[in-house]
Amino acid sequence: YYYDPAGHRLQALGAAVGAAGVRLHLVAEQGAVRPLYGRPGDVLCDVEAGYVAELLRLTAPVHGVSLRASEPEAVELAGRLSLGASHRPVLSLEVGSGAAQPADLSLGRVERQSYRRYARRALTQTQWQTLVGSLGAEPGVRWYAYVRPQGVEGLSAG
């Protein structure tokens, strides 16, 4: 399936093969991103994929679904999904089944508000290390952080 953002629907790409071995692939269309953001658009796509994966990770257990992140196999996916030269596989998720769990409405340490809003005051090195240390990462998942000027004491912007 392909998500059609204009129609807000899934489009079938081929015959259904059943639930076993289902994988969800997040693919960036660089032809749409680079004209707006240039090379930093690649990082923005990685960040957005992380947001999507985290939202799915938080909601999947409620529906009895398990997810495991992995690096996408770009060459294999290009052929199987008929990807063009401007497509870049960003993240793959193996989808499985599990026991449904009740919803957890507690908020995590890091919440996405807007990519245009940042903390109003600088973080100390200790606060930064605590925050980054609490994130954890699954194999194949990359974390990116943007530090604004004077955003973290002792770290340069970028």
C-alpha positions as CSV (number, residue, x, y, z in Angstrom):
1,Y,0.0,0.0,0.0
2,Y,0.9,3.6,-0.6
3,Y,-0.4,6.5,1.6
4,D,-2.0,9.1,-0.7
5,P,-1.7,12.4,1.3
6,A,-3.9,14.3,-1.0
7,G,-6.8,11.8,-0.7
8,H,-5.9,10.8,2.8
9,R,-6.2,7.1,1.9
10,L,-4.2,3.9,1.3
11,Q,-3.7,2.9,-2.3
12,A,-3.1,-0.8,-3.1
13,L,0.1,-1.4,-5.0
14,G,-0.3,-5.1,-5.6
15,A,-2.0,-8.2,-4.4
16,A,-2.4,-8.7,-0.7
17,V,-0.1,-11.4,0.7
18,G,-1.6,-11.9,4.2
19,A,-0.5,-10.6,7.6
20,A,2.6,-12.8,8.1
21,G,5.8,-10.9,7.3
22,V,4.2,-7.5,7.0
23,R,6.6,-4.6,7.0
24,L,6.0,-0.9,7.0
25,H,8.5,1.2,5.1
26,L,8.8,5.0,5.5
27,V,10.2,6.4,2.3
28,A,11.2,10.1,1.7
29,E,10.4,11.7,-1.7
30,Q,13.5,13.8,-2.0
31,G,12.1,15.6,-5.1
32,A,9.4,17.1,-2.8
33,V,11.7,17.9,0.1
34,R,15.0,19.2,-1.4
35,P,13.5,22.1,-3.3
36,L,12.2,23.5,0.1
37,Y,15.0,22.5,2.5
38,G,18.1,21.6,0.4
39,R,20.4,18.9,1.9
40,P,19.2,19.5,5.5
41,G,15.9,18.0,4.2
42,D,17.4,14.5,4.5
43,V,17.8,15.0,8.2
44,L,14.3,16.5,8.5
45,C,13.0,13.3,6.8
46,D,14.8,11.2,9.3
47,V,13.4,13.2,12.2
48,E,9.9,13.0,10.8
49,A,10.3,9.2,10.3
50,G,11.3,9.1,14.0
51,Y,8.2,11.0,15.0
52,V,6.0,8.6,13.0
53,A,7.7,5.5,14.4
54,E,7.4,6.8,17.9
55,L,3.6,7.5,17.5
56,L,3.2,4.0,16.0
57,R,5.2,2.5,18.9
58,L,3.0,4.2,21.5
59,T,-0.3,3.3,19.9
60,A,0.4,-0.2,18.4
61,P,0.1,-2.1,21.7
62,V,-3.4,-0.8,22.2
63,H,-4.4,-2.6,19.0
64,G,-2.5,-5.8,19.7
65,V,0.3,-4.9,17.2
66,S,4.1,-5.2,17.8
67,L,6.7,-3.2,15.9
68,R,10.4,-3.7,15.5
69,A,12.5,-1.0,13.7
70,S,15.3,-1.9,11.3
71,E,17.4,-0.2,8.6
72,P,15.7,-0.4,5.2
73,E,17.3,-2.4,2.5
74,A,17.4,0.3,-0.1
75,V,18.3,-1.8,-3.2
76,E,15.7,-4.5,-2.3
77,L,13.0,-2.0,-1.6
78,A,13.7,0.0,-4.8
79,G,12.7,-3.0,-6.9
80,R,9.9,-4.4,-4.7
81,L,8.2,-1.0,-4.2
82,S,9.0,0.4,-7.7
83,L,10.8,3.3,-6.1
84,G,12.2,6.0,-8.3
85,A,15.7,7.7,-8.1
86,S,14.3,10.5,-5.9
87,H,12.9,8.1,-3.3
88,R,15.0,7.3,-0.2
89,P,14.0,4.5,2.2
90,V,14.3,6.0,5.7
91,L,13.0,3.4,8.1
92,S,11.4,-0.1,8.0
93,L,9.2,-1.5,10.7
94,E,8.4,-5.2,11.1
95,V,4.8,-5.6,12.1
96,G,3.7,-8.5,14.3
97,S,0.8,-9.4,16.5
98,G,0.7,-9.4,20.3
99,A,-1.8,-9.1,23.1
100,A,-3.7,-5.9,23.2
101,Q,-2.8,-3.7,26.1
102,P,-4.7,-0.8,27.7
103,A,-3.9,2.7,26.5
104,D,-1.2,4.5,28.4
105,L,-2.0,8.2,28.4
106,S,1.1,9.3,30.3
107,L,3.3,11.6,28.4
108,G,6.9,10.8,27.5
109,R,10.0,12.8,28.3
110,V,10.2,14.2,24.8
111,E,7.0,15.4,23.1
112,R,6.7,16.9,19.7
113,Q,5.1,20.3,19.9
114,S,6.4,22.1,16.8
115,Y,9.7,22.1,15.0
116,R,9.5,25.9,15.3
117,R,9.4,26.0,19.1
118,Y,12.3,25.4,21.4
119,A,12.9,25.6,25.1
120,R,12.9,29.2,26.4
121,R,16.0,28.7,28.5
122,A,19.3,27.0,28.1
123,L,19.7,23.4,29.4
124,T,22.7,22.5,31.6
125,Q,25.1,19.8,30.5
126,T,23.6,17.6,33.2
127,Q,20.0,18.2,32.0
128,W,21.1,17.5,28.4
129,Q,22.9,14.2,29.4
130,T,19.8,13.1,31.4
131,L,17.5,13.8,28.5
132,V,19.6,12.1,25.9
133,G,20.4,9.1,28.2
134,S,16.6,8.6,28.7
135,L,15.8,8.2,25.0
136,G,17.2,4.8,24.4
137,A,17.4,3.4,20.9
138,E,16.5,0.3,19.1
139,P,19.0,-1.2,16.6
140,G,18.7,0.7,13.3
141,V,17.2,3.8,14.8
142,R,19.1,7.1,14.6
143,W,18.5,10.1,16.9
144,Y,19.0,13.7,15.7
145,A,18.9,16.8,17.9
146,Y,19.1,20.4,16.9
147,V,20.8,22.6,19.4
148,R,20.0,26.3,18.9
149,P,22.7,29.0,19.8
150,Q,23.1,29.0,23.6
151,G,20.6,26.2,23.8
152,V,22.8,23.8,25.8
153,E,25.5,25.2,28.0
154,G,28.9,24.2,26.6
155,L,27.6,22.9,23.2
156,S,27.9,24.8,19.9
157,A,24.8,25.3,17.8
158,G,23.8,22.8,15.2
